[in-house]
Amino acid sequence: MIFKVYYQEHPERNPKRETTQSLYLEAESLPQARELIEENTQYNVEYIEELSDKAVTYEKAYPHFEITTF
């Protein structure tokens, strides 16, 4: 499954929509996706969204789409 992770780069700052970033991650489940992020980054995770096949197809149409590996 592919997940889209919305996060803030600096965990000590209050989250602001304008500074929210995202990355794409392949994992077996939502808990595994969260675990991968927590073990490999210092990001303040706001939300993790499981993408449907249609959503993945939509996201792939944009040049910013890249699956992050750790």
C-alpha contacts under 8 A as a table, 3 or more apart, distances in Angstrom:
res1	aa1	res2	aa2	distance
1	M	26	E	5.66
1	M	27	A	5.67
1	M	28	E	5.95
1	M	29	S	7.16
1	M	50	E	7.13
1	M	51	L	7.47
2	I	24	Y	6.73
2	I	25	L	5.61
2	I	26	E	4.50
2	I	27	A	6.43
2	I	50	E	6.15
2	I	51	L	5.81
2	I	56	V	7.63
3	F	24	Y	5.63
3	F	25	L	5.17
3	F	26	E	6.20
3	F	27	A	7.35
3	F	30	L	7.81
3	F	33	A	7.35
3	F	48	I	6.46
3	F	49	E	5.39
3	F	50	E	4.43
3	F	51	L	5.59
4	K	22	S	6.58
4	K	23	L	5.76
4	K	24	Y	4.62
4	K	25	L	6.41
4	K	48	I	5.78
4	K	49	E	5.12
4	K	50	E	6.44
4	K	51	L	6.80
5	V	22	S	5.29
5	V	23	L	5.31
5	V	24	Y	6.20
5	V	25	L	7.36
5	V	45	V	7.13
5	V	46	E	7.71
5	V	47	Y	6.01
5	V	48	I	4.50
5	V	49	E	6.37
6	Y	20	T	6.44
6	Y	21	Q	5.70
6	Y	22	S	4.45
6	Y	23	L	6.87
6	Y	45	V	6.10
6	Y	46	E	5.49
6	Y	47	Y	5.21
6	Y	48	I	6.24
7	Y	20	T	5.61
7	Y	21	Q	5.40
7	Y	22	S	6.00
7	Y	43	Y	6.16
7	Y	44	N	5.45
7	Y	45	V	4.29
7	Y	46	E	5.14
7	Y	47	Y	7.05
8	Q	11	P	6.52
8	Q	15	P	6.39
8	Q	19	T	6.68
8	Q	20	T	5.29
8	Q	21	Q	6.21
8	Q	43	Y	5.81
8	Q	44	N	5.03
8	Q	45	V	6.44
8	Q	46	E	7.28
9	E	20	T	7.99
9	E	21	Q	7.58
9	E	42	Q	7.37
9	E	43	Y	4.97
9	E	44	N	6.43
10	H	13	R	5.81
10	H	42	Q	7.51
10	H	43	Y	6.25
10	H	44	N	6.63
11	P	14	N	7.69
11	P	42	Q	6.90
11	P	43	Y	5.84
11	P	44	N	4.66
15	P	19	T	7.45
15	P	20	T	7.36
16	K	19	T	5.53
16	K	20	T	6.47
17	R	20	T	5.21
23	L	66	E	7.59
23	L	67	I	7.19
23	L	68	T	6.70
24	Y	65	F	7.41
24	Y	66	E	6.46
24	Y	67	I	4.81
24	Y	68	T	5.79
25	L	33	A	7.03
25	L	67	I	5.35
25	L	68	T	5.36
25	L	69	T	7.00
26	E	33	A	7.37
26	E	67	I	6.91
26	E	68	T	7.69
26	E	69	T	7.89
27	A	30	L	7.36
27	A	32	Q	6.12
27	A	33	A	5.40
28	E	32	Q	6.42
28	E	33	A	7.50
29	S	32	Q	5.22
29	S	33	A	6.26
30	L	33	A	5.03
30	L	34	R	6.27
30	L	48	I	7.43
30	L	50	E	7.42
31	P	34	R	5.14
31	P	35	E	6.12
32	Q	35	E	4.94
32	Q	36	L	6.15
33	A	36	L	5.20
33	A	37	I	6.41
34	R	37	I	5.22
34	R	38	E	6.16
34	R	48	I	7.62
35	E	38	E	5.12
35	E	39	E	6.01
36	L	39	E	5.30
36	L	40	N	6.09
36	L	70	F	7.76
37	I	40	N	5.37
37	I	41	T	5.63
37	I	43	Y	7.55
38	E	41	T	5.71
38	E	42	Q	6.78
38	E	43	Y	7.51
40	N	70	F	6.83
45	V	48	I	7.60
51	L	54	K	7.85
51	L	55	A	5.53
51	L	56	V	6.03
52	S	55	A	5.06
52	S	56	V	6.23
53	D	56	V	5.13
53	D	57	T	6.26
54	K	57	T	5.09
54	K	58	Y	6.21
55	A	58	Y	4.98
55	A	59	E	6.11
56	V	59	E	5.07
56	V	60	K	6.05
57	T	60	K	5.20
57	T	61	A	6.73
58	Y	61	A	5.53
58	Y	62	Y	7.72
59	E	62	Y	5.81
59	E	65	F	6.23
60	K	63	P	7.30
60	K	65	F	5.55
61	A	65	F	7.75
62	Y	65	F	5.92
